[in-house]
Structure formats: structure tokens, C-alpha cells
């Protein structure tokens, strides 16, 4: 479940990994982007969790008591908790922000990843990429952004039913 207010929060987030609480202190977008670049989304949690949580995760993985898949899911849960949107959207927007032109526009606009939350950074990237787009282009971008990666379709919960989405699509200019 996503929390749009998480995108602006600088409070620590807590997720549960194998029944154990894992704390993620506030980290600016720059720290998250570095963690994602180093490990993709799969093990970012190891880079952003607090020291006691990181020690527990590493110890459990080393002992074979924590399946790697469970740790990876913890990273996904952390991205969702901190980004305020499904993890794959946060990850995709983070990746898109590293494009030279996108990053250049953000820097020139004064959006600093060292002082923004990951959610704020993603919101700025989204706004930049959709700012002058036609409604049908925004709809297409939103659909591509929101589509879960293979194997994660069950996690997709955008609070809209199919009929509402189809009606919204029909109401776009140029659509029938």
C-alpha cells in the first residue's frame, strides 16, 4: 500500500522483513539514487537501513536464515514506503532522473537530490517529463510508469477499477 505523504516525510520508516522490524532513517534522494545504482532495487535496503537493521540483515543472510528473495522484497517494500508510490514507479523515476538531459533540467531548476526526499525527487522528475505533454502522452506515460514488472502484477493496486480507467481513456482528446 502506498502513502502519498511518505513522499515528503523526513521521519524514519519501518518495514518488516521476515517478521523483524527494519528501520530506514531519513536519507535524501541522492543516497537512494546511489544505493539503486550500486544494487538496482534488489538490495538497496542494505545501503539505506540503519546500522542495527543492516547488521541484522547481513547476519541473517550470512547464516542462511533469511532467504535472499525475502531481503529483496524488503528493498521493494522500502522503496514503496519512502517513495510514496509503488516501488517500480519510484525505481523507474529514479532511473529516468539519471538521464543527462533530465538531470540537467533538474539541476538548472535548483532541485537538489542532496536535500530532497526520494518522493519529492520522483515528483520533480515526473513533473519535468510530463510538463508540456499532451493529455494522451501523459496517459501513455502514466500507463508505462504504473505497469508492474513481470511477476508483480498482484501488487498492482491503483484504487481504480477497469471501467473507470476505460472511461478516463475514452474521455481523452482524440480517443474514442
CORTA-V115585 format. One record per residue. N is the residue number from 0. RES is the residue in three letters. SS is DSSP state (H for helix, E for strand, L for the rest). PHI is phi in radians with two decimals (* if undefined). D_LAST is the distance of its C-alpha to the last C-alpha in Angstrom with 1 decimal. Layout:
# CORTA-V115585
N & RES & SS & PHI & D_LAST
N & RES & SS & PHI & D_LAST
This chain:
# CORTA-V115585
0 & UNK & L & * & 32.4
1 & UNK & L & -1.72 & 31.6
2 & UNK & L & -2.27 & 33.2
3 & UNK & H & -1.08 & 31.7
4 & UNK & H & -1.29 & 35.2
5 & UNK & H & -1.10 & 36.6
6 & UNK & H & -1.10 & 35.0
7 & UNK & H & -1.94 & 37.5
8 & UNK & L & -1.35 & 40.5
9 & UNK & L & -1.97 & 43.7
10 & UNK & L & -1.48 & 45.2
11 & UNK & L & -1.08 & 46.1
12 & UNK & E & -1.93 & 43.7
13 & UNK & E & -2.18 & 45.0
14 & UNK & E & -2.08 & 43.4
15 & UNK & E & -1.99 & 45.0
16 & UNK & E & -2.13 & 45.8
17 & UNK & L & 0.91 & 47.7
18 & UNK & L & 1.38 & 48.7
19 & UNK & E & -1.91 & 50.1
20 & UNK & E & -1.24 & 49.0
21 & UNK & E & -2.13 & 48.1
22 & UNK & E & -1.71 & 48.1
23 & UNK & E & -2.07 & 46.0
24 & UNK & L & -1.18 & 47.5
25 & UNK & L & -0.99 & 45.5
26 & UNK & L & -2.35 & 44.9
27 & UNK & L & -1.21 & 43.1
28 & UNK & H & -0.94 & 40.1
29 & UNK & H & -1.02 & 42.5
30 & UNK & H & -1.16 & 44.3
31 & UNK & H & -1.14 & 41.2
32 & UNK & H & -1.09 & 39.9
33 & UNK & H & -1.15 & 43.3
34 & UNK & H & -1.08 & 43.4
35 & UNK & H & -1.19 & 40.0
36 & UNK & H & -1.18 & 41.1
37 & UNK & H & -1.36 & 44.3
38 & UNK & H & -2.35 & 43.0
39 & UNK & L & 0.98 & 39.2
40 & UNK & L & -1.34 & 37.9
41 & UNK & L & -1.09 & 40.2
42 & UNK & L & -2.22 & 43.5
43 & UNK & H & -1.02 & 42.6
44 & UNK & H & -0.99 & 44.2
45 & UNK & H & -1.12 & 47.6
46 & UNK & H & -1.56 & 47.3
47 & UNK & H & -1.95 & 46.1
48 & UNK & L & -1.31 & 47.9
49 & UNK & L & -1.24 & 51.2
50 & UNK & H & -1.07 & 54.4
51 & UNK & H & -1.06 & 55.4
52 & UNK & H & -1.18 & 51.9
53 & UNK & H & -1.07 & 52.0
54 & UNK & H & -1.06 & 55.5
55 & UNK & H & -1.10 & 54.5
56 & UNK & H & -1.03 & 51.5
57 & UNK & H & -1.12 & 53.6
58 & UNK & H & -1.08 & 56.5
59 & UNK & H & -1.17 & 54.4
60 & UNK & H & -1.13 & 52.7
61 & UNK & H & -1.11 & 56.1
62 & UNK & H & -1.40 & 57.7
63 & UNK & L & 1.36 & 54.9
64 & UNK & L & -1.50 & 54.3
65 & UNK & L & -2.12 & 50.7
66 & UNK & L & -1.10 & 48.3
67 & UNK & H & -0.95 & 46.5
68 & UNK & H & -1.05 & 43.2
69 & UNK & H & -1.23 & 44.0
70 & UNK & H & -1.14 & 44.9
71 & UNK & H & -1.09 & 41.6
72 & UNK & H & -1.05 & 39.7
73 & UNK & H & -1.06 & 41.7
74 & UNK & H & -1.11 & 40.5
75 & UNK & H & -1.10 & 36.9
76 & UNK & H & -1.10 & 37.7
77 & UNK & H & -1.14 & 39.4
78 & UNK & H & -1.08 & 36.4
79 & UNK & H & -1.18 & 34.3
80 & UNK & H & -1.12 & 37.1
81 & UNK & H & -1.56 & 37.7
82 & UNK & H & -1.40 & 34.3
83 & UNK & L & 1.32 & 32.6
84 & UNK & L & -2.60 & 29.6
85 & UNK & L & -0.94 & 29.5
86 & UNK & H & -0.96 & 32.1
87 & UNK & H & -1.22 & 29.8
88 & UNK & H & -1.22 & 27.8
89 & UNK & H & -1.04 & 31.2
90 & UNK & H & -1.10 & 32.5
91 & UNK & H & -1.08 & 29.5
92 & UNK & H & -1.16 & 29.7
93 & UNK & H & -1.07 & 33.5
94 & UNK & H & -1.12 & 33.2
95 & UNK & H & -1.06 & 30.8
96 & UNK & H & -1.21 & 33.3
97 & UNK & L & -1.53 & 36.0
98 & UNK & L & -1.07 & 34.2
99 & UNK & H & -0.94 & 36.6
100 & UNK & H & -1.16 & 34.3
101 & UNK & H & -1.09 & 32.7
102 & UNK & H & -1.07 & 36.2
103 & UNK & H & -1.06 & 37.5
104 & UNK & H & -1.08 & 35.0
105 & UNK & H & -1.15 & 35.8
106 & UNK & H & -1.12 & 39.5
107 & UNK & H & -1.09 & 39.3
108 & UNK & L & -1.40 & 37.5
109 & UNK & L & 1.46 & 40.4
110 & UNK & L & -1.49 & 38.5
111 & UNK & L & -1.79 & 41.4
112 & UNK & L & -1.17 & 40.8
113 & UNK & L & -1.41 & 44.4
114 & UNK & L & -2.14 & 43.9
115 & UNK & L & -1.74 & 40.3
116 & UNK & L & -1.24 & 39.3
117 & UNK & H & -1.07 & 37.1
118 & UNK & H & -1.13 & 34.3
119 & UNK & H & -1.13 & 34.8
120 & UNK & H & -1.04 & 34.8
121 & UNK & H & -1.11 & 31.5
122 & UNK & H & -1.11 & 30.0
123 & UNK & H & -1.15 & 31.3
124 & UNK & H & -1.08 & 29.9
125 & UNK & H & -1.01 & 26.4
126 & UNK & H & -1.09 & 26.6
127 & UNK & H & -1.04 & 28.0
128 & UNK & H & -1.34 & 25.4
129 & UNK & H & -2.03 & 22.4
130 & UNK & L & -0.92 & 24.2
131 & UNK & L & -1.89 & 22.8
132 & UNK & L & -1.40 & 19.5
133 & UNK & L & -1.26 & 16.2
134 & UNK & H & -0.93 & 14.0
135 & UNK & H & -1.21 & 11.9
136 & UNK & H & -1.23 & 15.3
137 & UNK & H & -1.12 & 16.7
138 & UNK & H & -1.03 & 14.1
139 & UNK & H & -1.14 & 15.1
140 & UNK & H & -1.06 & 18.7
141 & UNK & H & -1.05 & 18.7
142 & UNK & H & -1.13 & 17.4
143 & UNK & H & -1.19 & 20.1
144 & UNK & H & -1.15 & 22.7
145 & UNK & H & -1.39 & 22.2
146 & UNK & L & -1.15 & 22.2
147 & UNK & L & -1.22 & 25.8
148 & UNK & L & -1.16 & 28.1
149 & UNK & L & -0.91 & 29.0
150 & UNK & L & 1.64 & 31.3
151 & UNK & L & -2.05 & 30.1
152 & UNK & H & -1.02 & 27.0
153 & UNK & H & -1.18 & 29.1
154 & UNK & H & -1.44 & 29.6
155 & UNK & L & -1.34 & 25.9
156 & UNK & L & -2.43 & 25.6
157 & UNK & L & -1.75 & 23.2
158 & UNK & L & 1.10 & 23.6
159 & UNK & L & -2.11 & 19.9
160 & UNK & L & -1.53 & 19.0
161 & UNK & H & -1.05 & 16.2
162 & UNK & H & -1.07 & 14.5
163 & UNK & H & -1.15 & 14.7
164 & UNK & H & -1.16 & 13.4
165 & UNK & H & -1.13 & 10.3
166 & UNK & H & -1.10 & 9.8
167 & UNK & H & -1.08 & 10.6
168 & UNK & H & -1.15 & 8.1
169 & UNK & H & -1.14 & 5.2
170 & UNK & L & -1.47 & 7.5
171 & UNK & L & -1.23 & 8.1
172 & UNK & L & -1.01 & 8.4
173 & UNK & L & 1.48 & 6.7
174 & UNK & L & -1.82 & 3.8
175 & UNK & L & -2.43 & 0.0
